[in-house]
């Protein structure tokens, strides 16, 4: 053999495509998706058939699960034992299956997600309804194919006397396809099949008069009839599944929420843990305790609330934030005609009806052949008994059995089958009673044959048989609905005042980014002194806010952080706050530049004004800053890479803006000149900068020239100046100088702050040298003055901050 004959050169993508295509076809058709006729995946079908084959049925004793698993693997399903056992366990779980197909003794898992006991400990048998899935399987009703090693035969589908795909639903994931079909009520499903048999062209609206919607084993409440209808019409649709909860009064003005039914496939233990975490993290302040009081009588979760907390509001919040309410998306894909197909409700019913017609037809043919064969024998026996003496004589004259049969056939015209029955007849069967019995049997057989022929010849008779069998199943196994269906999806209304008790707290933010809220009691106990922070740090924001208010923190990167006050860490006044980066992720060189407490966002004429080092300014409506998702920083200004945001102001009734640059240029113009834009914009040019210059200070002013500012230079000089010294102009100009330019060591702007005559200003250097100056002790100067030196920066260290101290607020630079 040459090398070229042993090896083939093929492109990798062709080989991969071919192999993956085959694999995909296998897992789609023969592993992960259910058959539209019996609603079973191959592993489930093999488990049920193997148990039936071994006589492990509902009227017999339980048998070790390990024996069944071994049998399934050895004969039909050559895969891992754990996957077979898991499939078997699921078929026995009453919170997953609407009608369990397997009964199991021992630990078969729990609604808390606990694993089942190992298969060597549990015992199982088929349930009584599973017998209806397999009934008549021995009567040639379904096709059998050789198993994996050709040693046995296995069914390609089960006879399925009820529409299992609807009743028990299905879930599975394969290559390119996934399926999610919820369980339904058996009585309703059978009524839908009966309606479809009577009216083959009935609409989804007609069917929904009998099949109201899914009926989940765990009960609960389904909201959204439109979603159900869409799913039945198209195969895809969305519904809401909500827990069944009641609010019960307790002593002392308290309430408790009692949950008795959960949404389908929700893990109870995880749900209880999630609710308790919200209590521990103080995201939900009204819960005193949560207890799982479930026992063998049923599910019961109790959420005990604090005094005067309204249960309805807490319940609405839990619906929104936990799995007490979940979305369920129908994706009704099943194998129909050996292909994955998006199934509508009429198609599921039609597929099942076609299967039943085939099953009943094949069974009728099988029983007709059997009846004809028996009638033939009965007729031979009756004829033989009527000429008994001649028959006995002929047999006695024969040499052996074969000769006797030949003589009977030759002398009396019996067939071989009849002669076999005659020679095998026992003597006691020749009594008068048996002749009467044979005649009665002949009549019964003739009647049965006529009925079977009628079924095979007349479609109406066939449908009549199917309908009577379906009614029988309905009578025997029908159960009332467990799930309530509500037409509309109820909007969840979460009001903050219900969730968060109203409480006044002191909120602080430091320059280094440490935030906290402190109770008024803790603040008062320290008399507002001994605030915990690092040596080089200082307070950027301190305000008394309500827990129902919000805190906005702005960073130099053009972002803002939204934090409801009640979610801020509750820390004592004397303890260090929590760094903002442990609450919301920040970039390495990103830091807080300002913060505002907001009681409500919907305010008329309220804007956030921002400015950058390169002189860009922008104005956005405060209402735009309210968000529902705030786990990371949100963009407030589009800042270029080399630029950074230096100022944020809350504009309510301020009319003018005073911009001052490092090289002491100052520009005053109307706030209205800045257009109102969305959060993600970059703003407009506020001041026209010289090369090497940058914007240092921004002040929001009222209209009029009487206001005063303090100008502080980097050399420690301070001057008091009227705003009127800077003539009102318009946006994007160069402005006028507010310091006299010196040839050597010129003054540069460190800060410009708006002041009142009765304010004081505090200057602090990097060496912690402080100087407090009363504004009224400073003489007013014109814009060409450099003021008077108040700090010796050469010895005391460079200026670090300027704080305006007034009777109502403090401002920091």
C-alpha positions in Angstrom: 0.0 0.0 0.0 1.4 3.4 -1.0 1.4 6.4 1.3 -1.0 8.3 -1.0 -3.6 5.5 -0.5 -3.3 5.5 3.3 -3.6 9.3 3.7 -6.0 11.9 2.3 -5.2 15.6 2.1 -8.3 17.5 3.2 -8.8 21.2 4.2 -9.2 21.5 8.0 -12.3 23.6 7.7 -14.0 21.0 5.5 -13.2 18.2 8.0 -14.2 20.3 11.0 -17.4 21.4 9.3 -18.3 17.8 8.4 -17.6 16.4 11.9 -19.2 19.2 13.8 -22.2 19.0 11.5 -22.6 15.3 12.2 -22.2 15.8 15.9 -24.7 18.7 15.9 -27.3 16.6 14.0 -26.8 13.8 16.6 -27.3 16.0 19.7 -30.2 17.8 18.1 -32.1 14.7 17.0 -30.9 12.1 19.6 -30.0 13.8 22.8 -31.2 17.3 23.9 -34.5 17.9 22.3 -37.8 16.1 23.0 -39.9 14.3 20.4 -43.2 16.2 19.6 -45.2 12.9 19.8 -44.3 11.6 23.2 -42.5 14.7 24.7 -39.5 12.6 25.7 -35.8 12.9 25.0 -34.0 9.6 24.1 -32.5 9.0 27.5 -35.9 9.5 29.2 -37.6 7.1 26.7 -34.9 4.5 27.3 -35.3 4.7 31.1 -39.0 4.3 30.9 -38.8 1.4 28.4 -36.0 -0.4 30.3 -38.1 -0.2 33.5 -41.2 -1.5 31.7 -39.2 -4.2 30.1 -37.9 -5.4 33.4 -41.3 -5.4 35.0 -40.4 -2.4 37.3 -44.0 -1.1 37.1 -46.3 0.7 39.5 -48.1 -2.4 40.8 -44.8 -4.1 41.6 -42.3 -3.4 44.5 -39.7 -0.7 44.2 -36.3 -1.7 42.9 -32.8 -0.2 43.4 -32.1 2.8 41.1 -28.6 1.5 40.4 -30.1 -1.7 38.8 -32.2 0.4 36.5 -29.3 2.7 35.6 -27.0 -0.3 34.8 -29.7 -1.9 32.7 -30.3 1.4 30.7 -26.5 1.8 30.1 -25.9 -1.9 29.3 -28.8 -2.2 26.9 -29.8 1.1 25.4 -27.9 4.2 26.4 -24.1 3.8 26.4 -23.3 7.0 28.3 -22.3 8.1 31.8 -24.2 6.6 34.7 -24.6 10.1 36.3 -26.4 11.6 33.3 -28.8 8.6 33.2 -29.4 8.8 37.0 -29.9 12.6 36.8 -32.5 12.2 34.1 -34.2 9.5 36.1 -34.2 11.7 39.2 -35.8 14.6 37.3 -38.6 12.3 36.1 -39.4 11.7 39.8 -39.3 15.3 41.1 -42.7 16.7 41.8 -41.5 20.3 41.7 -40.1 19.8 38.2 -42.7 17.4 36.6 -46.4 18.2 36.6 -47.1 14.4 36.6 -44.1 12.4 37.7 -43.3 9.4 35.4 -41.1 7.7 38.1 -41.8 7.1 41.8 -38.7 7.2 43.9 -38.1 6.1 47.5 -35.3 7.9 49.3 -33.7 11.4 48.8 -34.4 12.5 45.2 -33.1 16.1 45.7 -35.1 19.1 46.9 -36.4 22.4 45.8 -33.4 23.9 47.7 -31.1 22.4 45.0 -29.8 19.7 47.3 -28.4 16.8 45.3 -30.2 13.4 45.4 -28.7 10.4 47.3 -26.4 8.1 45.3 -28.3 5.6 43.1 -27.2 2.7 45.4 -29.4 4.2 48.1 -32.6 5.1 46.2 -35.3 2.9 44.9 -37.6 3.5 42.0 -40.5 2.2 39.9 -42.7 3.5 37.1 -45.6 5.6 38.2 -49.1 4.6 37.3 -49.4 7.5 34.7 -46.1 6.3 33.1 -47.9 3.0 32.3 -50.2 5.0 30.0 -47.1 6.3 28.2 -46.1 2.6 27.5 -49.6 1.0 27.1 -49.9 -1.3 24.1 -46.2 -1.0 23.2 -46.1 -4.8 22.7 -48.9 -4.6 20.0 -46.7 -3.3 17.2 -47.9 0.3 17.8 -44.6 1.9 17.4 -41.4 1.3 15.4 -38.5 -0.5 17.0 -34.9 -0.2 15.9 -31.8 -2.2 16.9 -30.0 -0.9 20.0 -26.4 0.4 19.9 -24.8 -3.2 19.8 -27.6 -4.8 17.7 -28.4 -7.2 20.6 -31.8 -5.9 21.4 -34.6 -3.6 20.0 -35.7 -0.3 21.4 -38.7 1.9 20.5 -38.2 5.1 18.5 -41.2 6.7 20.3 -43.6 5.6 23.0 -47.4 5.1 22.4 -48.1 8.0 24.8 -51.8 7.9 25.8 -51.6 11.5 26.9 -49.9 14.6 25.3 -46.7 14.4 27.5 -44.9 17.3 25.7 -47.6 19.7 27.0 -48.3 18.1 30.3 -44.7 17.8 31.6 -43.0 20.4 29.3 -39.4 20.2 28.5 -36.1 22.1 28.7 -32.9 21.4 26.9 -29.9 22.9 25.0 -28.3 21.5 21.9 -26.2 22.9 19.1 -27.9 26.0 17.7 -31.2 25.1 19.4 -32.6 25.4 22.9 -36.1 24.5 24.1 -38.3 25.8 26.9 -41.8 24.3 27.1 -43.6 24.8 30.4 -45.8 22.1 32.0 -49.6 22.3 31.5 -52.6 20.9 33.2 -53.5 17.3 32.1 -57.3 17.9 32.0 -56.9 21.1 30.0 -54.4 19.5 27.6 -56.7 16.6 27.0 -59.6 19.0 26.5 -57.5 20.8 23.9 -56.8 17.5 22.1 -60.5 16.7 22.1 -61.4 20.1 20.7 -58.8 19.7 18.0 -60.3 16.3 17.1 -63.8 17.8 16.8 -62.6 21.0 15.1 -59.4 20.4 13.2 -59.3 24.1 12.1 -59.9 25.6 15.5 -57.9 28.7 16.3 -55.5 29.5 19.3 -58.3 31.7 20.7 -60.7 28.7 20.6 -58.1 26.4 22.2 -57.4 29.0 24.9 -61.0 28.6 26.1 -60.0 25.2 27.4 -56.2 25.4 27.9 -55.8 28.6 29.9 -52.0 28.5 30.0 -49.1 26.7 31.7 -49.9 24.9 35.0 -46.7 24.7 36.9 -45.9 22.0 39.5 -44.9 24.7 42.0 -48.1 26.7 41.5 -47.5 30.5 41.6 -49.1 33.2 39.6 -48.6 33.7 35.8 -49.2 37.2 34.4 -49.6 38.1 30.8 -52.2 36.3 28.7 -50.9 38.1 25.6 -47.5 36.4 26.1 -49.2 33.0 26.4 -51.3 33.6 23.3 -48.2 34.8 21.3 -46.3 31.6 22.4 -49.2 29.4 21.4 -49.4 31.1 18.0 -45.7 31.4 17.2 -43.8 29.2 19.7 -42.1 32.1 21.4 -43.6 34.4 24.0 -42.8 36.0 27.4 -44.7 35.7 30.6 -44.1 36.7 34.2 -44.2 34.1 37.0 -44.8 35.5 40.4 -44.7 33.9 43.9 -47.9 33.5 45.8 -47.5 35.8 48.8 -49.8 37.1 51.5 -49.3 39.9 54.0 -50.3 39.0 57.6 -50.7 41.3 60.6 -48.7 40.6 63.7 -48.9 42.0 67.3 -47.5 45.5 68.0 -48.3 47.0 64.6 -46.0 44.7 62.7 -46.6 42.8 59.5 -45.1 39.7 57.9 -44.9 38.5 54.3 -45.7 34.8 53.9 -44.7 33.1 50.7 -46.4 29.7 50.0 -45.6 29.1 46.3 -42.5 30.0 44.2 -41.9 30.5 40.5 -41.1 27.4 38.5 -37.5 26.1 38.8 -36.5 28.8 41.4 -34.1 27.5 44.1 -35.7 28.2 47.5 -32.5 28.2 49.5 -30.8 30.7 47.1 -33.8 32.9 47.2 -33.9 33.0 51.0 -30.2 33.8 51.1 -30.5 36.6 48.6 -33.3 38.3 50.5 -31.4 37.9 53.8 -28.3 39.4 52.1 -30.3 42.5 51.3 -31.3 42.8 54.9 -27.7 42.3 56.1 -26.3 44.8 53.6 -29.0 47.3 54.6 -30.1 47.7 51.0 -33.5 46.9 52.4 -34.0 48.3 55.8 -37.5 47.2 56.7 -36.9 43.4 57.2 -36.4 42.2 60.8 -36.0 38.5 60.0 -36.5 35.9 57.3 -37.3 32.3 58.1 -37.8 29.2 56.0 -40.6 27.4 57.7 -41.2 24.8 55.0 -41.9 21.2 56.1 -43.6 18.1 54.7 -47.0 19.9 54.7 -45.7 22.5 52.2 -43.6 25.5 51.4 -43.6 28.5 53.7 -41.1 31.4 53.8 -41.8 34.1 56.4 -40.4 37.6 56.1 -41.0 39.4 59.3 -40.9 43.2 59.0 -39.9 45.9 61.4 -42.5 48.0 63.2 -44.5 50.4 61.0 -43.0 49.1 57.8 -45.6 48.5 55.1 -45.4 44.9 53.7 -46.8 45.9 50.3 -43.9 48.1 49.5 -41.3 45.6 50.6 -43.0 42.9 48.6 -43.0 45.0 45.5 -39.2 45.7 46.0 -38.5 41.9 46.4 -40.5 41.2 43.3 -38.3 43.6 41.4 -34.9 42.6 42.9 -35.2 38.8 43.6 -36.5 35.6 42.1 -39.8 36.0 43.9 -40.8 37.1 40.3 -39.1 35.8 37.2 -39.5 36.2 33.4 -40.2 32.9 31.6 -39.6 32.8 27.8 -41.4 30.2 25.8 -39.2 28.6 23.2 -41.2 25.6 22.0 -38.8 23.6 19.9 -39.3 19.9 19.5 -38.3 17.2 17.0 -41.1 17.0 14.5 -40.7 14.7 11.4 -37.0 14.1 12.5 -36.3 17.9 12.3 -36.1 20.5 15.1 -39.2 22.6 14.6 -40.7 25.7 16.4 -43.9 24.3 17.6 -47.2 26.2 17.9 -50.0 24.9 20.1 -52.0 23.7 17.1 -48.9 22.0 15.7 -48.2 20.2 19.0 -51.8 19.0 19.2 -51.8 17.9 15.5 -48.5 16.1 15.9 -49.9 14.2 18.9 -53.2 13.4 17.2 -51.4 12.1 14.1 -49.3 9.9 16.4 -52.4 8.6 18.2 -54.1 7.8 15.0 -51.1 5.8 13.9 -50.9 4.0 17.3 -54.6 3.1 17.4 -54.5 2.0 13.7 -51.4 -0.2 14.2 -52.9 -1.7 17.4 -56.2 -2.4 15.7 -54.4 -4.2 12.9 -52.4 -6.2 15.4 -55.6 -7.1 17.4 -57.5 -7.9 14.2 -54.9 -10.4 13.1 -54.8 -11.9 16.6 -58.7 -12.2 16.6 -58.8 -13.7 13.1 -56.2 -16.3 14.1 -58.1 -17.2 17.2 -61.4 -17.3 15.4 -59.9 -19.7 12.8 -58.9 -22.1 15.7 -62.2 -21.7 17.5 -64.1 -22.6 14.3 -61.9 -25.6 13.8 -62.5 -26.8 17.4 -66.3 -26.3 17.1 -66.3 -28.3 13.8 -64.2 -31.0 15.4 -66.4 -31.4 18.4 -69.5 -31.6 16.2 -67.9 -34.7 14.4 -66.1 -35.9 17.5 -66.3 -39.6 17.0 -64.9 -39.5 13.4 -62.1 -37.2 14.6 -61.1 -39.5 17.5 -61.2 -42.5 15.1 -59.0 -40.8 12.6 -56.5 -39.8 15.4 -56.5 -43.3 16.9 -55.8 -44.8 13.4 -52.8 -42.5 13.0 -49.2 -43.5 13.7 -48.0 -40.3 15.3 -48.9 -36.6 15.8 -47.8 -35.6 12.4 -49.7 -38.4 10.8 -52.8 -37.5 12.9 -52.6 -33.9 11.7 -52.3 -35.1 8.0 -55.3 -37.4 8.4 -57.4 -34.7 9.9 -56.5 -32.3 7.1 -57.1 -34.9 4.4 -60.4 -36.4 5.7 -62.2 -33.3 7.1 -60.6 -30.3 5.4 -59.0 -28.8 8.6 -56.1 -26.4 8.1 -52.7 -27.1 9.7 -53.3 -24.5 12.5 -56.7 -26.1 13.2 -55.4 -29.6 13.2 -52.5 -28.6 15.5 -55.1 -27.2 18.0 -57.3 -30.3 17.7 -54.5 -32.8 18.4 -53.2 -30.6 21.3 -56.7 -30.5 22.9 -57.0 -32.0 26.4 -59.8 -34.5 26.9 -61.6 -32.5 29.6 -62.2 -29.8 27.0 -64.8 -32.1 25.3 -67.5 -31.5 27.9 -70.8 -29.7 27.0 -69.7 -26.6 28.9 -66.7 -26.1 26.8 -68.7 -26.4 23.6 -70.9 -23.6 24.9 -67.8 -21.5 25.8 -66.4 -22.0 22.4 -69.6 -20.8 20.7 -69.7 -17.7 23.0 -66.0 -17.0 22.2 -66.8 -17.3 18.5 -69.5 -14.7 18.8 -67.3 -12.3 20.8 -64.5 -12.7 18.3 -66.8 -12.0 15.4 -68.1 -8.9 17.1 -64.5 -7.7 17.9 -63.4 -8.3 14.4 -66.3 -6.3 13.0 -65.4 -3.4 15.4 -61.8 -3.5 14.5 -62.6 -3.5 10.8 -64.9 -0.5 11.3 -62.1 1.3 13.1 -59.6 0.6 10.3 -62.2 1.5 7.6 -63.8 4.6 9.1 -61.8 7.6 10.3 -64.8 8.8 12.5 -64.8 5.5 14.4 -61.0 5.8 14.8 -61.4 9.3 16.3 -64.2 8.0 18.5 -61.9 5.4 20.0 -59.1 7.9 20.6 -61.6 10.3 22.3 -62.9 7.6 24.6 -59.4 6.6 25.7 -58.5 10.3 26.3 -61.6 10.8 28.5 -60.6 7.7 30.4 -57.2 9.1 31.2 -58.7 12.5 32.1 -61.1 10.8 34.5 -58.4 8.7 36.1 -55.5 11.2 36.4 -57.1 14.7 36.1 -56.1 17.2 38.7 -57.2 20.8 39.4 -55.0 23.7 38.3 -52.2 24.8 40.7 -51.1 28.0 38.9 -53.3 31.1 38.8 -53.4 33.1 35.6 -53.8 36.9 35.5 -54.5 38.7 32.2 -52.2 41.7 32.7 -48.6 42.0 33.8 -48.7 44.1 36.9 -46.2 47.0 36.9 -43.9 46.9 40.0 -44.1 50.2 41.8 -41.2 50.6 44.1 -41.3 53.8 46.2 -38.2 54.7 48.1 -40.0 56.0 51.2 -41.5 52.5 51.7 -38.2 50.8 51.5 -36.0 53.3 53.2 -37.1 54.8 56.6 -36.7 58.5 56.6 -33.8 59.5 58.8 -31.5 62.5 58.9 -27.8 61.6 58.6 -24.6 63.6 58.2 -22.9 62.7 54.8 -19.2 63.4 54.4 -16.9 63.1 51.4 -13.1 63.8 51.8 -10.7 65.0 49.2 -9.0 61.6 49.0 -12.4 59.9 48.3 -13.5 58.5 51.7 -17.3 58.6 52.0 -19.7 57.7 54.8 -23.0 58.5 56.4 -23.1 59.1 60.1 -26.1 59.1 62.4 -27.0 62.5 64.0 -26.5 60.8 67.4 -22.9 59.8 66.6 -22.2 63.3 65.1 -23.6 65.0 68.2 -21.7 62.7 70.6 -18.5 63.9 69.0 -19.9 67.5 68.9 -18.8 67.5 65.2 -15.1 67.2 66.3 -12.5 64.4 65.9 -13.6 63.6 62.4 -11.6 60.5 61.2 -9.4 61.1 58.2 -5.8 60.8 57.1 -3.4 63.6 57.9 -3.0 65.0 54.4 -6.8 64.7 53.7 -9.5 67.3 54.2 -13.3 67.5 54.0 -14.7 68.2 50.6 -18.4 67.8 51.4 -20.3 67.7 54.7 -24.1 68.1 54.8 -27.1 66.8 56.7 -29.2 64.8 54.3 -32.1 62.4 54.5 -31.7 58.7 53.8 -34.2 59.1 51.0 -32.0 61.7 49.3 -29.2 61.0 46.8 -25.5 61.9 46.6 -23.8 62.8 43.3 -20.0 62.6 43.3 -18.0 64.0 40.3 -14.6 63.0 39.2 -11.8 64.7 37.2 -12.3 62.2 34.4 -15.7 63.7 33.5 -17.7 61.0 35.3 -20.2 61.1 38.1 -21.1 58.5 40.7 -24.7 58.1 41.8 -25.3 56.9 45.3 -28.6 56.8 47.2 -27.8 58.1 50.7 -29.3 55.0 52.4 -26.8 52.8 50.5 -23.8 54.7 51.7 -21.8 52.9 54.4 -23.1 53.7 57.9 -19.9 54.5 59.9 -19.4 56.4 63.2 -18.1 60.0 63.1 -14.8 59.0 64.7 -14.1 56.1 62.3 -12.6 56.4 58.8 -15.1 56.3 55.9 -15.1 53.7 53.1 -13.1 54.6 50.0 -15.4 55.3 47.0 -13.4 52.9 44.8 -14.5 49.9 47.0 -18.1 50.9 46.2 -17.7 51.9 42.5 -14.6 51.0 40.4 -12.5 54.1 39.5 -9.4 54.5 37.2 -6.1 54.7 39.0 -5.6 58.5 38.5 -9.3 59.3 38.9 -10.4 61.3 42.0 -13.4 63.1 43.4 -13.5 66.9 42.8 -17.0 67.7 44.2 -20.2 66.3 45.6 -23.8 67.4 45.9 -26.7 66.1 48.0 -29.9 66.0 45.9 -33.4 65.6 47.4 -35.2 65.4 44.1 -34.0 65.5 40.5 -37.2 66.8 38.9 -36.5 70.5 39.6 -37.3 73.3 37.1 -34.3 75.4 36.0 -31.8 73.2 37.9 -28.7 72.4 36.0 -25.3 70.8 36.6 -22.5 73.0 35.2 -19.1 71.5 34.5 -15.8 73.0 33.3 -12.4 71.6 32.2 -8.8 72.7 32.6 -8.7 73.6 28.8 -11.7 76.0 29.2 -14.6 73.8 28.0 -17.9 74.4 29.8 -21.2 72.6 29.6 -24.7 72.6 31.2 -27.0 69.7 31.6 -30.4 69.3 33.2 -30.3 67.9 36.8 -33.2 65.6 35.8 -30.8 63.7 33.5 -28.7 62.6 36.4 -31.3 60.3 37.9 -30.5 56.6 37.0 -31.6 53.2 38.0 -28.3 51.4 37.4 -25.3 52.8 39.2 -22.7 50.1 39.8 -20.1 52.0 37.9 -19.2 55.7 37.1 -21.5 57.4 34.5 -20.3 59.9 31.9 -21.2 63.5 32.6 -18.8 65.3 30.3 -16.8 64.0 27.3 -13.3 65.0 28.4 -10.3 64.7 26.0 -7.3 62.6 27.0 -4.9 65.4 28.0 -7.8 67.5 29.6 -9.5 67.0 32.9 -12.7 68.3 34.7 -11.9 70.8 37.4 -15.2 72.3 38.4 -18.8 71.1 39.0 -21.6 73.5 40.1 -25.3 73.1 40.8 -27.0 76.0 39.0 -30.4 76.9 40.3 -30.9 80.7 40.2 -27.4 81.8 39.4 -27.3 84.0 36.3 -23.6 84.6 35.5 -20.3 82.8 35.3 -16.8 84.1 36.3 -13.9 82.1 34.8 -10.4 82.8 35.9 -7.2 81.2 34.4 -3.7 80.5 35.8 -2.2 83.4 33.9 -4.9 85.6 35.7 -7.3 86.2 32.8 -10.9 86.6 33.9 -14.1 86.4 31.9 -17.7 87.1 33.0 -20.7 86.2 30.9 -24.3 85.0 31.2 -24.9 81.3 32.1 -27.6 81.2 29.5 -24.9 81.5 26.8 -24.0 77.9 27.5 -26.5 75.6 25.7 -28.2 72.8 27.6 -27.0 69.4 26.3 -27.1 65.7 27.2 -24.7 64.0 29.6 -22.3 62.5 27.0 -21.4 65.7 25.2 -18.1 67.6 25.4 -19.5 71.1 26.0 -18.5 74.4 24.4 -15.6 76.8 24.7 -16.0 78.9 27.8 -12.8 81.0 27.6 -10.1 81.5 24.9 -6.8 80.4 26.6 -3.3 81.5 25.7 -0.7 78.8 25.1 0.5 77.4 28.4 -2.6 78.8 30.2 -5.3 76.7 31.9 -8.6 77.4 33.7 -8.2 77.4 37.4 -11.3 78.8 39.0 -15.1 79.0 38.1 -17.6 81.0 40.1 -21.4 81.1 39.8 -22.7 84.6 40.4 -26.0 86.4 40.7 -26.7 89.3 38.4 -25.2 92.7 39.5 -21.8 94.2 40.2 -21.9 94.4 44.0 -20.7 90.8 44.7 -17.1 90.3 45.9 -14.4 87.7 45.3 -11.2 86.9 47.1 -8.3 86.3 44.7 -5.5 84.1 46.1 -2.2 83.8 44.3 0.3 80.9 44.4 2.8 83.2 46.2 0.3 83.5 49.1 -1.0 87.0 48.2 -4.7 87.7 48.9 -6.9 90.5 47.5 -10.5 91.5 47.9 -12.1 92.7 44.7 -15.6 93.6 43.4 -17.0 91.5 40.5 -17.6 94.8 38.6 -13.8 95.0 38.1 -14.3 92.3 35.4 -16.6 93.8 32.8 -19.5 91.6 31.6 -18.7 90.1 28.2 -19.6 87.0 26.2 -18.5 83.4 26.0 -15.3 82.2 24.4 -13.4 85.6 24.7 -9.9 86.0 26.2 -11.1 88.1 29.2 -9.2 90.7 31.2 -6.3 90.4 33.6 -7.0 90.6 37.4 -3.4 90.7 38.5 -0.5 93.0 37.7 2.1 91.1 35.6 5.6 91.3 37.3 8.8 90.8 35.4 10.3 88.5 37.9 8.4 85.9 39.9 5.0 87.0 38.7 1.9 86.0 40.7 -0.3 83.2 39.3 -3.9 82.4 40.3 -4.3 79.7 43.0 -8.0 80.3 43.7 -10.8 82.8 43.2 -13.7 82.5 45.7 -17.0 84.3 46.0 -17.4 85.8 49.5 -19.6 88.0 51.7 -18.1 90.8 53.8 -18.8 88.9 57.0 -17.1 85.7 55.9 -13.6 84.5 56.7 -11.1 82.6 54.6 -8.8 79.8 55.8 -5.5 79.3 53.9 -3.6 76.0 54.5 -0.2 74.9 53.2 1.3 71.5 52.6 3.2 71.9 55.9 -0.2 72.3 57.7 0.4 75.9 58.4 -3.0 77.7 58.6 -4.0 81.3 58.4 -7.5 82.6 58.9 -8.4 86.1 57.5 -11.6 88.0 58.0 -12.8 89.4 54.7 -13.7 92.8 56.2 -10.1 93.3 57.3 -9.0 93.4 53.7 -9.2 96.6 51.7 -11.0 96.4 48.3 -8.5 96.5 45.4 -8.8 97.0 41.7 -8.0 94.3 39.2 -4.4 95.6 38.6 -3.5 95.0 42.2 -1.7 91.9 43.4 -3.1 92.1 46.9 -1.0 91.7 50.1 1.1 88.7 51.0 -0.5 86.7 53.8 1.5 83.4 53.7 5.2 82.8 53.3 5.2 79.9 50.9 8.9 79.7 50.8 9.0 78.7 54.6 5.5 77.5 55.3 5.1 75.3 52.2 3.0 75.7 49.1 -0.7 76.5 49.4 -2.9 73.4 49.6 -6.4 74.7 50.1 -8.5 77.8 50.5 -11.7 77.4 52.6 -14.4 80.0 52.8 -15.9 80.0 56.3 -19.4 81.5 56.6 -22.3 81.1 58.9 -24.1 78.9 56.4 -21.6 77.1 54.3 -17.9 76.4 53.5 -16.3 76.3 50.1 -13.0 74.6 49.4 -10.4 75.0 46.6 
